Amino acid sequence: MASSAHALAEATPASRDKYVDLLRVASLGTVVLGHWLMAAVSVRGDERAEVGNLLAVEPRLQLLTWALQVMPVFFFVGGFSHALSYRSLRRKAGEAGENGENGEHEENGGAALYSVFLRARLQRLLRPTVVFIGVWGALALALQLAGREGGLLDVSLRLVAQPLWFIGIYLAMVAFTPPLLRLHERYGWGAFGGLAAVAGLVDVLRFGFGVPYVEFLNFAFVWLAVHQLGFLRADGKLRRPYLLAGAGLAGAVLLVAYGPYPLSMVGMPGEKISNMAPPTFALLCHGLWLVGGVEALRGPAQRWLHRPRVWRAVVAANGVSMTAFLWHLTAMLGVYGALLALGVRLPEPATGVWWAQVPVRVVVAGVVTALLVTVFRRFEQPSAVVLGESGVSPAGARPAAALGVTLCLFGVLGLSMVGFGGLLEGRTAVLVAVRVTAPVAVAMTLAGWLLVERAGRGRPVAA
């Protein structure tokens, strides 16, 4: 991997925005580190292990989430990358139509553009995700058939699937990129303003009028508004980052101080209202402050990225970032499981001894994650995508791709809620207002992935 990263770093075109790659790696890395730090594993009097949240044990630390809840940065970077990718494919399709192909081919190429875009953007996301689901699903089934259950194992089967919510939201962002990019190209800041206004209206209906289920709409409007900021960044329209950061920070402070919103920008166990699930307008303001803040740091960061060693490290990390994200909780829980199996007594969370052990646990979890990345990283490598005829008829490519990404979206979101436990009993969880089981969620994910792969698999077209 080192030699490959070195070659990719050397081949980087001068026009590439290296800072975006750094933000992608840094945001996922911050999430991983945050999960490792927040896990408060303890052993109860009946010798059963349980996993709590450090922020619940030490509520004063919840203020740190205003700097460490960086998922908005990743979605912002996604908007930037999706805009460039879709425009590149659209430009190639236009060039193909101008270079001698007949009208029928031009029409077919346009019909397949959406499906090719989906496959191109989702390869590095869905392939490692499907492998992760397959491995954990098989392991969970084997453990259940062997009668192994209880304690940390049951908690692990639930917790390792929780980060999949991020995959589901990202799938929706990719799927909505073409229409929302057209809105951006027509209205600019107005498109973002419209999404933000609707997100605020959803909270008014939720908290002011008690409208049931309306809050779930903000899974779309809040995150798509942050995603829309990436389009603005791609067009160079985020010219006043300090103003954006200041407005977002002021809005978040006022909403938390005088509104119904909690202090923590991540979900807390047992709380009636979460800023994350579903997202709130306060979280959108938090996203504005983070996006403005990282944009304000762009200048010095770009100068730092000119150093060859730094850029090679970013390239190497970027090539395995999704694999590391998927498996980091597996690594952390594996470390705790090994400690319990060896009879090591775990200190009470947030005590002096617990804090003294944090660096050791983080380093060991990092080593285990690196080993898992070594095993599974090859599934994150995308294959070449050819803009040409789809694997299905042009008329069916777009609906097949749309159906595929929809199935994947609901499959991974459902699995993030129900986890891998109770596969044979049909354990359920409620996704919005629909009950889902793990087997159904897995089947939906696999079927959706196959549809996206088939609909977007291009093959060269004869000149």
C-alpha positions in Angstrom: 0.0 0.0 0.0 2.9 2.3 0.8 4.3 2.1 -2.8 0.9 2.6 -4.3 0.2 5.6 -2.1 3.6 7.0 -3.1 2.8 6.5 -6.8 -0.6 8.1 -6.4 0.9 11.0 -4.5 3.5 11.6 -7.2 0.8 11.5 -9.9 -1.4 14.0 -8.2 -2.4 16.8 -10.7 -1.6 20.3 -9.7 -5.3 21.2 -10.0 -6.4 18.7 -7.3 -7.8 20.3 -4.1 -5.6 18.4 -1.5 -7.4 20.1 1.4 -10.6 18.3 0.6 -8.8 14.9 0.9 -7.3 16.0 4.2 -10.8 17.0 5.5 -12.2 13.6 4.5 -9.5 11.7 6.3 -9.5 14.0 9.4 -13.2 14.0 9.8 -13.5 10.2 9.7 -10.4 9.9 12.0 -12.0 12.2 14.5 -15.2 10.2 14.5 -13.2 7.0 15.1 -11.2 8.5 17.9 -14.3 9.9 19.5 -16.0 6.5 19.5 -13.0 5.0 21.2 -12.9 7.6 23.8 -16.7 7.7 24.5 -17.0 3.9 25.1 -17.2 3.4 28.8 -17.1 -0.4 29.4 -17.7 -1.5 32.9 -18.5 -4.8 34.8 -21.6 -4.8 37.0 -22.0 -6.7 40.2 -23.4 -9.8 38.5 -20.2 -9.8 36.4 -22.0 -8.8 33.2 -20.2 -6.3 31.0 -22.0 -3.2 29.7 -21.0 -0.4 27.4 -22.0 3.1 28.6 -21.2 6.6 27.2 -18.5 8.7 28.8 -20.5 11.8 28.1 -23.3 10.5 30.2 -20.9 9.7 33.0 -19.2 13.1 32.8 -21.9 15.5 31.4 -19.4 18.4 31.5 -17.5 16.8 28.6 -20.6 17.2 26.3 -19.3 20.6 25.3 -16.4 18.9 23.5 -18.9 17.6 20.9 -19.1 21.1 19.5 -15.6 20.5 18.1 -15.6 16.7 17.8 -18.9 16.0 16.1 -17.5 16.5 12.7 -19.8 14.4 10.5 -21.1 17.6 8.9 -17.6 18.2 7.6 -17.6 14.8 5.9 -20.9 15.4 4.3 -19.7 18.9 3.2 -16.7 17.3 1.5 -19.0 14.8 -0.1 -21.0 17.5 -1.7 -17.9 19.0 -3.2 -16.7 15.7 -4.6 -20.1 14.7 -5.9 -20.4 18.0 -7.8 -17.1 17.5 -9.5 -17.7 13.9 -10.3 -21.2 14.4 -11.8 -20.0 17.4 -13.8 -17.1 15.4 -15.1 -19.3 12.6 -16.3 -21.8 15.0 -17.8 -19.0 16.7 -19.7 -17.7 13.4 -21.0 -21.2 12.5 -22.1 -21.5 15.8 -23.9 -18.1 15.3 -25.6 -19.1 11.8 -26.7 -22.2 13.3 -28.3 -20.2 15.9 -30.2 -17.5 13.4 -31.5 -19.4 11.5 -34.1 -21.8 9.1 -32.3 -25.3 9.0 -33.7 -28.3 10.4 -32.0 -29.5 7.1 -30.6 -26.2 6.6 -28.8 -26.3 10.1 -27.4 -29.7 9.5 -26.0 -28.7 6.2 -24.5 -25.6 7.7 -23.0 -27.7 10.4 -21.4 -30.2 7.9 -20.0 -27.3 5.9 -18.4 -25.5 8.9 -16.9 -27.4 8.7 -13.6 -26.7 5.0 -13.1 -23.1 5.3 -14.0 -22.7 8.2 -11.6 -24.2 6.2 -8.8 -22.0 3.2 -9.4 -18.9 5.4 -9.7 -19.6 7.1 -6.4 -20.8 4.1 -4.4 -18.2 1.5 -5.3 -15.9 2.5 -2.4 -18.8 2.9 -0.1 -21.0 -0.2 -0.8 -18.4 -2.9 -1.5 -16.6 -2.7 1.8 -20.0 -2.2 3.5 -21.5 -5.4 2.0 -18.4 -7.3 3.0 -18.6 -5.9 6.5 -22.3 -6.9 6.7 -21.6 -10.4 5.3 -18.7 -11.1 7.7 -20.6 -9.9 10.8 -23.9 -11.6 9.7 -22.1 -14.9 9.3 -20.3 -14.5 12.6 -23.5 -13.6 14.4 -25.4 -16.6 13.0 -22.6 -19.0 13.9 -22.4 -17.6 17.5 -26.2 -18.0 17.9 -26.2 -21.5 16.6 -23.4 -22.4 19.0 -25.4 -20.9 21.9 -22.9 -18.2 22.6 -24.6 -15.1 24.0 -24.7 -12.6 26.8 -22.5 -9.9 28.2 -20.3 -7.9 25.9 -21.0 -10.2 23.0 -24.7 -9.2 22.8 -23.8 -5.5 23.1 -21.1 -5.9 20.4 -23.6 -7.5 18.0 -25.7 -4.3 18.4 -23.1 -1.6 18.5 -20.9 -2.6 15.6 -23.8 -2.0 13.2 -24.6 1.5 14.5 -22.2 3.4 12.3 -24.1 2.1 9.3 -26.5 5.0 9.7 -23.8 7.2 8.2 -23.6 5.0 5.1 -27.4 5.3 4.7 -27.4 9.1 4.9 -24.5 9.2 2.4 -26.3 7.0 0.0 -29.2 9.5 0.0 -26.8 12.3 -0.7 -25.3 10.6 -3.7 -28.8 9.7 -5.0 -30.0 13.3 -4.7 -26.9 14.9 -6.2 -28.1 15.4 -9.8 -31.4 17.2 -9.1 -30.0 19.2 -6.2 -26.9 20.1 -8.3 -29.3 21.5 -10.9 -31.1 23.5 -8.3 -27.7 24.9 -7.1 -26.7 25.8 -10.6 -29.9 27.7 -11.0 -30.3 29.3 -7.6 -26.9 29.2 -5.8 -27.2 30.1 -2.2 -31.0 30.1 -2.6 -31.0 26.3 -3.0 -29.2 26.0 0.3 -31.4 28.6 1.9 -34.5 26.7 0.9 -33.3 23.4 2.4 -32.3 25.2 5.6 -35.6 27.0 5.9 -37.5 23.7 5.5 -35.3 22.1 8.2 -36.2 25.0 10.5 -39.9 24.6 9.6 -39.8 20.9 10.5 -38.5 21.8 14.0 -41.3 24.4 14.4 -43.9 21.8 13.5 -42.2 19.2 15.8 -41.6 21.3 18.9 -44.2 24.0 18.5 -47.2 22.0 17.2 -46.3 18.4 18.2 -46.8 17.1 14.7 -46.0 13.3 14.8 -43.2 11.8 12.8 -42.4 15.1 11.0 -39.0 15.2 12.7 -37.8 12.3 10.6 -37.9 14.6 7.5 -34.8 16.3 8.9 -32.7 13.2 8.2 -33.0 14.6 4.7 -33.2 18.3 5.0 -30.5 18.9 7.6 -27.9 16.7 6.0 -28.8 17.7 2.4 -28.4 21.4 3.4 -24.9 20.6 4.7 -24.2 18.7 1.5 -25.3 21.7 -0.5 -22.6 23.7 1.0 -20.1 21.4 -0.8 -21.7 22.5 -4.1 -21.1 26.1 -3.1 -17.5 25.3 -2.2 -17.0 23.6 -5.6 -18.0 26.9 -7.3 -15.9 29.1 -5.0 -18.9 30.7 -3.4 -17.8 30.2 0.3 -15.8 33.4 0.3 -16.6 34.5 3.9 -15.9 31.5 6.1 -15.6 33.6 9.3 -19.1 35.0 8.7 -20.5 31.5 8.1 -18.8 30.1 11.2 -19.9 33.0 13.4 -23.5 32.8 12.3 -23.6 29.1 12.8 -22.0 29.2 16.2 -24.3 32.1 17.4 -27.4 30.2 16.1 -26.4 27.0 17.8 -25.7 28.8 21.1 -29.0 30.6 21.1 -31.0 27.5 20.2 -29.4 25.4 22.9 -29.6 28.2 25.5 -33.3 29.2 24.9 -34.8 26.3 22.9 -35.6 22.6 23.6 -32.2 21.4 22.2 -29.7 19.5 24.3 -26.1 20.6 24.8 -24.6 17.5 23.2 -24.2 17.4 19.4 -24.2 13.6 19.5 -26.9 11.2 20.7 -27.0 10.5 24.5 -28.6 7.3 26.0 -32.0 7.9 27.5 -32.5 11.5 26.4 -35.9 12.5 25.1 -34.5 14.9 22.5 -31.4 14.2 20.5 -29.7 16.7 18.1 -28.6 13.7 16.0 -31.5 11.2 15.7 -33.3 12.8 14.0 -31.1 15.8 13.2 -32.3 19.2 14.5 -31.9 22.8 13.2 -29.4 23.2 16.0 -27.2 20.5 14.5 -27.5 22.4 11.1 -26.2 25.5 12.8 -23.4 23.4 14.3 -22.6 22.2 10.8 -22.4 25.8 9.5 -19.9 26.7 12.3 -17.7 23.7 11.5 -17.8 24.2 7.7 -16.9 27.9 8.2 -14.2 27.0 10.7 -12.4 24.4 8.4 -12.7 26.8 5.4 -11.0 29.5 7.5 -8.0 27.1 8.0 -7.7 26.2 4.3 -4.7 28.5 3.6 -2.2 27.2 6.2 -3.4 23.7 5.7 -2.7 23.8 2.0 0.8 25.1 2.6 1.3 22.1 5.0 0.0 19.7 2.4 2.7 20.8 -0.1 5.2 18.7 2.0 5.6 15.4 0.1 5.5 13.2 3.3 2.4 14.8 4.5 0.6 14.4 1.2 1.7 10.8 0.9 0.3 10.1 4.4 -3.0 11.7 3.4 -3.2 9.7 0.2 -2.5 6.4 2.0 -5.1 7.1 4.7 -7.7 8.2 2.2 -7.3 4.9 0.4 -8.5 2.9 3.4 -10.6 5.4 5.4 -13.9 3.7 4.8 -12.6 0.3 5.7 -11.1 1.7 8.9 -14.4 3.4 9.7 -16.5 0.3 9.3 -14.2 -1.9 11.4 -13.0 0.5 14.2 -15.8 -0.5 16.6 -15.0 -4.1 16.0 -11.4 -3.4 17.0 -12.3 -1.5 20.1 -14.8 -4.1 21.4 -12.4 -6.8 20.6 -9.8 -5.1 22.8 -12.2 -4.9 25.7 -13.3 -8.5 25.1 -9.7 -9.7 25.2 -9.2 -7.8 28.5 -12.2 -9.4 30.1 -11.2 -12.9 28.8 -7.8 -12.5 30.4 -9.4 -11.6 33.7 -8.2 -8.0 33.7 -10.4 -5.9 36.0 -11.6 -2.8 34.2 -11.5 0.5 36.2 -14.7 2.6 36.6 -15.1 5.0 33.7 -13.9 8.6 34.1 -11.7 7.7 37.2 -8.0 8.6 37.3 -7.0 5.0 36.5 -9.4 4.9 33.6 -8.0 8.1 32.1 -4.4 6.8 32.6 -5.3 3.7 30.5 -6.9 5.7 27.6 -3.7 6.1 25.6 -2.9 2.4 25.8 -6.4 1.3 24.8 -6.4 3.8 21.9 -3.1 2.5 20.6 -4.1 -1.1 20.9 -7.4 -0.4 19.2 -5.5 1.4 16.4 -3.2 -1.6 15.9 -6.2 -4.0 15.7 -7.9 -1.7 13.3 -4.8 -1.6 11.1 -4.8 -5.4 11.0 -8.4 -5.5 10.0 -7.7 -2.9 7.3 -4.9 -5.1 6.0 -7.4 -7.9 5.6 -10.3 -6.0 4.1 -8.8 -3.0 2.3 -8.9 -4.5 -1.1 -12.7 -4.2 -1.2 -12.4 -0.5 -1.0 -10.5 -0.2 -4.3 -12.9 0.9 -7.1 -12.7 -0.5 -10.6 -12.7 1.7 -13.7 -16.0 3.0 -14.8 -16.7 3.5 -18.5 -19.3 5.9 -19.6 -21.1 3.9 -22.3 -24.0 1.5 -22.5 -25.3 0.2 -19.2 -25.6 -3.5 -18.3 -29.3 -3.1 -18.6 -31.4 -1.3 -21.3 -31.0 2.5 -21.3 -34.7 3.0 -20.5 -34.3 0.8 -17.4 -30.9 2.0 -16.2 -32.2 5.0 -14.3 -35.1 3.4 -12.4 -33.0 0.3 -11.7 -30.2 2.4 -10.1 -32.8 4.5 -8.2 -34.5 1.4 -6.8 -31.1 -0.1 -5.9 -29.9 2.9 -4.0 -33.3 3.1 -2.2 -33.1 -0.6 -1.1 -29.5 0.0 0.1 -30.6 3.1 2.0 -33.4 1.4 3.9 -31.4 -1.8 4.3 -28.3 -0.2 6.0 -30.4 2.2 8.1 -32.5 -0.7 9.3 -29.5 -2.7 10.1 -27.9 0.2 12.0 -31.0 0.1 14.3 -31.6 -3.6 14.8 -28.0 -4.8 14.8 -26.8 -8.4 14.2 -28.3 -10.0 17.3 -31.3 -12.2 17.3 -31.1 -13.2 13.6 -33.1 -16.4 14.1 -35.7 -14.9 16.4 -36.4 -12.1 14.0 -35.6 -9.3 16.4 -37.1 -6.0 15.2 -36.4 -2.3 15.4 -38.6 0.6 14.2 -37.2 2.6 11.3 -39.4 5.8 11.1 -42.8 4.0 11.5 -41.9 0.6 10.0 -40.6 -2.5 11.8 -37.5 -4.1 10.3 -35.5 -7.2 11.0 -31.8 -7.9 10.4 -32.4 -10.6 7.7 -34.8 -8.3 5.8 -32.3 -5.4 6.1 -29.4 -7.5 4.9 -31.5 -8.8 1.9 -32.5 -5.3 1.0 -28.9 -4.1 1.1 -27.6 -7.0 -1.0 -30.4 -6.7 -3.6 -29.9 -2.9 -3.8 -26.1 -3.2 -4.3 -26.5 -5.7 -7.1 -29.0 -3.4 -8.8 -26.6 -0.4 -8.6 -23.7 -2.5 -9.8 -25.6 -3.9 -12.8 -27.4 -0.7 -13.8 -24.2 1.3 -13.7 -21.7 -1.2 -15.2 -20.6 0.5 -18.4 -19.0 -1.1 -21.3 -17.1 0.6 -24.2 -19.3 1.7 -27.1 -18.0 1.1 -30.6 -17.1 4.3 -32.4 
